[in-house]
Amino acid sequence: MTQPGEVTMLLVIGSYNRDLVLTMAQLPAAGETVAAAGVAQFDGGKGSNQAVQAARCGVRVTMVGALGADGAGQSARALWAAEGIDAYVQDCTAATGQAVIFVDAAGENCIAVVAGANGALASAYVAGAVRDVAPRVVLAQREVPDAAILAGFHAARALGALTMLNAAPAGVVPAALLAATDLLVVNEGEAAALGGDLAALAAGHALGVIVTQGAAGATRIARDGAVRAWPAFAVAVRDTTGAGDAFTGCLAAWLAMGATIDAAMPFALAAGALACTRDGAVPSLHGRAAIAAMAGCPGAVVPA
């Protein structure tokens, strides 16, 4: 928990999953069996990944989530403690969330997730945590209940905090949740699931919409319809798992430190690119110095 006098810049409402990662030459087609070249377990979950990335960028982070009374839950607590992340944990009888990830030789992946305890995260618990912590920015993804996110966003707005939604996994987002979101971050598939009219979508958010586009970089559509695109950084891709989380976590960290979106974007893109150079989600998340160096701004300082 945050101690008196300490300021939590970023609060993350989200999931923790224990990831089982299988590597193979190519992803299986429907009905096909393929041989896996290797298997490994990692800490994962979009919320946890983004919280870790933000913490490695140097901001004080609070994670709000739900865990089971099992080994995976213990791993989550140990991870957050090691990363210096404060945690509000709702204890659940359900098992901690799990994910199975297939990764091919080109680094592309497909993922199946069992929500487990993540699906039990309660609205009142989340809202209470936001009020207790009073962060500058509240970030969420959609691996926990929309109702819990909405409760957290309402509490955040009452405190004057910025709300940021990474609408992943793809799907229809309730109108009330979109209305409570200041900045929406999606990939191209998630944007299509929301109707694909990015200008109309951006008009509903104070800070607009950011669309990540993999090797093509990212584009921001502002509320007034203005569009700006940024190119991606070229890297040797090993595993794309966690790249989107690296981007989003880094972006949230820089915004929490007072940077504008335009100033933060090169760092977020650098974080996403660097995450593609290592296996796994958490092991691929780089620190502030490496991110700033790739962004061409070593020693970069943003307002505290």
DAHUMO-V266464 format. One record per helix or strand. SS is the DSSP state (H for helix, E for strand). FROM is the first residue (numbers start at 0). TO is the last residue. If there is no record, write none. Layout:
[[SS/FROM/TO] [SS/FROM/TO]]
This chain:
[[E/9/12] [E/16/23] [E/35/43] [H/45/55] [E/60/67] [H/70/81] [E/85/91] [E/96/102] [E/108/113] [H/115/119] [H/122/132] [E/136/140] [H/145/157] [E/161/165] [H/174/178] [E/182/186] [H/187/192] [H/197/201] [E/208/211] [H/213/215] [E/217/220] [E/226/229] [H/242/255] [H/260/274] [H/281/283] [H/287/293]]
